Amino acid sequence: MNQPFFAHLLESYFIALGVLLGGSLIGGIASFLTGQPLMTEISRFSDSIRIWAIIAAIGGTFDTVYSFERGFLEGETKDIFKQFLLIIAAMGGAQTGALIIKWLTLEHI
């Protein structure tokens, strides 16, 4: 991680947001082409790919697990805190994307 932490934090947020929005909308195109209800499928896709958006944003699970291991075993609590903030930022981006999809599809009404 040779970039500043705040830049990495924002990057995590927007990667999760982009993965969720892009995956849902592109999946919606596929459902439209196969004759399925467009808005319902976009909403369903947004619910099902939320965890994958978070994983993509934090860069996979192995780096995160390694950072947690190093934090616990070597006493580097700063790394644990940073990874926790990155996960929270990714979850926020995925939640924002899911909220935008819910607003666009009006499936919550």
C-alpha atoms as an extended CHARMM CRD file, in Angstrom:
* protein
*
       109  EXT
         1         1  MET       CA              0.0000000000        0.0000000000        0.0000000000  PROA      1               0.0000000000
         2         2  ASN       CA              2.1540000000        2.8500000000       -1.2300000000  PROA      2               0.0000000000
         3         3  GLN       CA             -0.6670000000        5.3810000000       -1.4870000000  PROA      3               0.0000000000
         4         4  PRO       CA             -2.0300000000        7.5080000000        1.3580000000  PROA      4               0.0000000000
         5         5  PHE       CA             -4.5750000000        5.7850000000        3.5610000000  PROA      5               0.0000000000
         6         6  PHE       CA             -7.3750000000        8.3020000000        2.9590000000  PROA      6               0.0000000000
         7         7  ALA       CA             -7.0480000000        7.8200000000       -0.8050000000  PROA      7               0.0000000000
         8         8  HSD       CA             -7.2420000000        4.0560000000       -0.3050000000  PROA      8               0.0000000000
         9         9  LEU       CA            -10.3080000000        4.5230000000        1.8950000000  PROA      9               0.0000000000
        10        10  LEU       CA            -12.1370000000        6.5430000000       -0.7760000000  PROA      10              0.0000000000
        11        11  GLU       CA            -11.0340000000        4.0790000000       -3.4300000000  PROA      11              0.0000000000
        12        12  SER       CA            -12.5530000000        1.2270000000       -1.4290000000  PROA      12              0.0000000000
        13        13  TYR       CA            -15.8530000000        3.0650000000       -1.1180000000  PROA      13              0.0000000000
        14        14  PHE       CA            -16.1660000000        3.8860000000       -4.8010000000  PROA      14              0.0000000000
        15        15  ILE       CA            -14.9970000000        0.4730000000       -6.0170000000  PROA      15              0.0000000000
        16        16  ALA       CA            -17.7570000000       -1.1980000000       -3.9980000000  PROA      16              0.0000000000
        17        17  LEU       CA            -20.2650000000        1.3530000000       -5.2720000000  PROA      17              0.0000000000
        18        18  GLY       CA            -19.1930000000        0.8090000000       -8.8800000000  PROA      18              0.0000000000
        19        19  VAL       CA            -19.1840000000       -2.9750000000       -8.6700000000  PROA      19              0.0000000000
        20        20  LEU       CA            -22.6780000000       -3.0260000000       -7.2330000000  PROA      20              0.0000000000
        21        21  LEU       CA            -24.1620000000       -0.4750000000       -9.6490000000  PROA      21              0.0000000000
        22        22  GLY       CA            -22.4000000000       -1.8680000000      -12.7070000000  PROA      22              0.0000000000
        23        23  GLY       CA            -23.1030000000       -5.4960000000      -11.9150000000  PROA      23              0.0000000000
        24        24  SER       CA            -26.7630000000       -4.8430000000      -11.2330000000  PROA      24              0.0000000000
        25        25  LEU       CA            -27.3320000000       -2.7530000000      -14.3440000000  PROA      25              0.0000000000
        26        26  ILE       CA            -25.4250000000       -5.0650000000      -16.6910000000  PROA      26              0.0000000000
        27        27  GLY       CA            -27.2190000000       -8.0490000000      -15.1770000000  PROA      27              0.0000000000
        28        28  GLY       CA            -30.4650000000       -6.1760000000      -15.8140000000  PROA      28              0.0000000000
        29        29  ILE       CA            -29.6080000000       -5.9370000000      -19.4960000000  PROA      29              0.0000000000
        30        30  ALA       CA            -29.1360000000       -9.7000000000      -19.5870000000  PROA      30              0.0000000000
        31        31  SER       CA            -32.4740000000      -10.2590000000      -17.8780000000  PROA      31              0.0000000000
        32        32  PHE       CA            -34.1720000000       -7.9170000000      -20.3430000000  PROA      32              0.0000000000
        33        33  LEU       CA            -32.7050000000       -9.8500000000      -23.2610000000  PROA      33              0.0000000000
        34        34  THR       CA            -33.9870000000      -13.1290000000      -21.8120000000  PROA      34              0.0000000000
        35        35  GLY       CA            -37.4980000000      -11.7810000000      -21.2380000000  PROA      35              0.0000000000
        36        36  GLN       CA            -37.4550000000      -11.5280000000      -17.4470000000  PROA      36              0.0000000000
        37        37  PRO       CA            -38.8370000000       -8.5130000000      -15.5320000000  PROA      37              0.0000000000
        38        38  LEU       CA            -36.1260000000       -5.8520000000      -15.7220000000  PROA      38              0.0000000000
        39        39  MET       CA            -36.5770000000       -3.8620000000      -12.5080000000  PROA      39              0.0000000000
        40        40  THR       CA            -37.2220000000       -6.9040000000      -10.3410000000  PROA      40              0.0000000000
        41        41  GLU       CA            -34.0890000000       -8.6190000000      -11.5940000000  PROA      41              0.0000000000
        42        42  ILE       CA            -31.9410000000       -5.4980000000      -11.1450000000  PROA      42              0.0000000000
        43        43  SER       CA            -33.1150000000       -5.2960000000       -7.5380000000  PROA      43              0.0000000000
        44        44  ARG       CA            -32.4470000000       -9.0090000000       -7.0110000000  PROA      44              0.0000000000
        45        45  PHE       CA            -28.9500000000       -8.6870000000       -8.4960000000  PROA      45              0.0000000000
        46        46  SER       CA            -28.1420000000       -5.7860000000       -6.2150000000  PROA      46              0.0000000000
        47        47  ASP       CA            -29.0620000000       -7.8940000000       -3.1840000000  PROA      47              0.0000000000
        48        48  SER       CA            -27.0720000000      -10.9050000000       -4.3200000000  PROA      48              0.0000000000
        49        49  ILE       CA            -23.7860000000       -9.2280000000       -5.3180000000  PROA      49              0.0000000000
        50        50  ARG       CA            -23.4100000000       -6.9410000000       -2.3080000000  PROA      50              0.0000000000
        51        51  ILE       CA            -20.8660000000       -9.2090000000       -0.5690000000  PROA      51              0.0000000000
        52        52  TRP       CA            -18.8580000000       -9.5580000000       -3.7830000000  PROA      52              0.0000000000
        53        53  ALA       CA            -18.6830000000       -5.7880000000       -4.1130000000  PROA      53              0.0000000000
        54        54  ILE       CA            -17.2280000000       -5.5690000000       -0.6020000000  PROA      54              0.0000000000
        55        55  ILE       CA            -14.6760000000       -8.2960000000       -1.3160000000  PROA      55              0.0000000000
        56        56  ALA       CA            -13.6480000000       -6.6680000000       -4.5910000000  PROA      56              0.0000000000
        57        57  ALA       CA            -13.2320000000       -3.3030000000       -2.8860000000  PROA      57              0.0000000000
        58        58  ILE       CA            -10.9360000000       -4.5290000000       -0.1240000000  PROA      58              0.0000000000
        59        59  GLY       CA             -8.7570000000       -6.3680000000       -2.6150000000  PROA      59              0.0000000000
        60        60  GLY       CA             -9.6630000000       -9.9370000000       -1.7970000000  PROA      60              0.0000000000
        61        61  THR       CA             -9.6920000000      -11.6790000000        1.5220000000  PROA      61              0.0000000000
        62        62  PHE       CA             -6.0770000000      -12.8400000000        1.8480000000  PROA      62              0.0000000000
        63        63  ASP       CA             -4.5540000000       -9.3840000000        2.3470000000  PROA      63              0.0000000000
        64        64  THR       CA             -7.1520000000       -8.5480000000        4.9620000000  PROA      64              0.0000000000
        65        65  VAL       CA             -6.6550000000      -11.8120000000        6.8250000000  PROA      65              0.0000000000
        66        66  TYR       CA             -2.8740000000      -11.3540000000        6.7190000000  PROA      66              0.0000000000
        67        67  SER       CA             -3.1900000000       -7.8220000000        8.1120000000  PROA      67              0.0000000000
        68        68  PHE       CA             -5.4470000000       -9.0360000000       10.9290000000  PROA      68              0.0000000000
        69        69  GLU       CA             -3.0030000000      -11.8540000000       11.6930000000  PROA      69              0.0000000000
        70        70  ARG       CA             -0.0690000000       -9.4630000000       11.7890000000  PROA      70              0.0000000000
        71        71  GLY       CA             -2.0470000000       -7.0960000000       13.9930000000  PROA      71              0.0000000000
        72        72  PHE       CA             -2.9670000000       -9.7710000000       16.5150000000  PROA      72              0.0000000000
        73        73  LEU       CA              0.2860000000      -11.7170000000       16.6040000000  PROA      73              0.0000000000
        74        74  GLU       CA              2.7870000000       -8.8800000000       16.2700000000  PROA      74              0.0000000000
        75        75  GLY       CA              0.8150000000       -6.3060000000       18.2450000000  PROA      75              0.0000000000
        76        76  GLU       CA              0.3430000000       -3.8630000000       15.3770000000  PROA      76              0.0000000000
        77        77  THR       CA             -3.0870000000       -2.5330000000       16.2620000000  PROA      77              0.0000000000
        78        78  LYS       CA             -2.7840000000        0.2510000000       13.7040000000  PROA      78              0.0000000000
        79        79  ASP       CA             -3.0800000000       -2.2920000000       10.8720000000  PROA      79              0.0000000000
        80        80  ILE       CA             -6.1730000000       -3.8540000000       12.4270000000  PROA      80              0.0000000000
        81        81  PHE       CA             -7.8110000000       -0.4540000000       12.7120000000  PROA      81              0.0000000000
        82        82  LYS       CA             -6.9390000000        0.4450000000        9.1070000000  PROA      82              0.0000000000
        83        83  GLN       CA             -8.3560000000       -2.8140000000        7.7530000000  PROA      83              0.0000000000
        84        84  PHE       CA            -11.4850000000       -2.3400000000        9.8220000000  PROA      84              0.0000000000
        85        85  LEU       CA            -11.9620000000        1.1480000000        8.3490000000  PROA      85              0.0000000000
        86        86  LEU       CA            -11.4320000000       -0.1970000000        4.8170000000  PROA      86              0.0000000000
        87        87  ILE       CA            -14.0900000000       -2.8560000000        5.3650000000  PROA      87              0.0000000000
        88        88  ILE       CA            -16.5010000000       -0.2530000000        6.7680000000  PROA      88              0.0000000000
        89        89  ALA       CA            -15.8720000000        2.0260000000        3.7650000000  PROA      89              0.0000000000
        90        90  ALA       CA            -16.5000000000       -0.8540000000        1.3510000000  PROA      90              0.0000000000
        91        91  MET       CA            -19.6920000000       -1.7650000000        3.1850000000  PROA      91              0.0000000000
        92        92  GLY       CA            -20.8020000000        1.8590000000        2.9610000000  PROA      92              0.0000000000
        93        93  GLY       CA            -20.1830000000        1.9190000000       -0.7860000000  PROA      93              0.0000000000
        94        94  ALA       CA            -22.1280000000       -1.2980000000       -1.2970000000  PROA      94              0.0000000000
        95        95  GLN       CA            -24.9790000000       -0.0140000000        0.8600000000  PROA      95              0.0000000000
        96        96  THR       CA            -25.0670000000        3.2730000000       -1.0670000000  PROA      96              0.0000000000
        97        97  GLY       CA            -25.2050000000        1.3710000000       -4.3590000000  PROA      97              0.0000000000
        98        98  ALA       CA            -28.0110000000       -0.8460000000       -3.0800000000  PROA      98              0.0000000000
        99        99  LEU       CA            -29.9340000000        2.2270000000       -1.9300000000  PROA      99              0.0000000000
       100       100  ILE       CA            -29.5490000000        3.8780000000       -5.3440000000  PROA      100             0.0000000000
       101       101  ILE       CA            -30.7820000000        0.6960000000       -7.0380000000  PROA      101             0.0000000000
       102       102  LYS       CA            -33.7850000000        0.5570000000       -4.6820000000  PROA      102             0.0000000000
       103       103  TRP       CA            -34.5840000000        4.1930000000       -5.5160000000  PROA      103             0.0000000000
       104       104  LEU       CA            -34.2990000000        3.5980000000       -9.2470000000  PROA      104             0.0000000000
       105       105  THR       CA            -36.3160000000        0.3890000000       -9.3460000000  PROA      105             0.0000000000
       106       106  LEU       CA            -38.9020000000        1.3160000000       -6.6640000000  PROA      106             0.0000000000
       107       107  GLU       CA            -38.9910000000       -2.3390000000       -5.5850000000  PROA      107             0.0000000000
       108       108  HSD       CA            -39.2380000000       -1.3900000000       -1.9190000000  PROA      108             0.0000000000
       109       109  ILE       CA            -42.7590000000        0.0680000000       -2.3580000000  PROA      109             0.0000000000
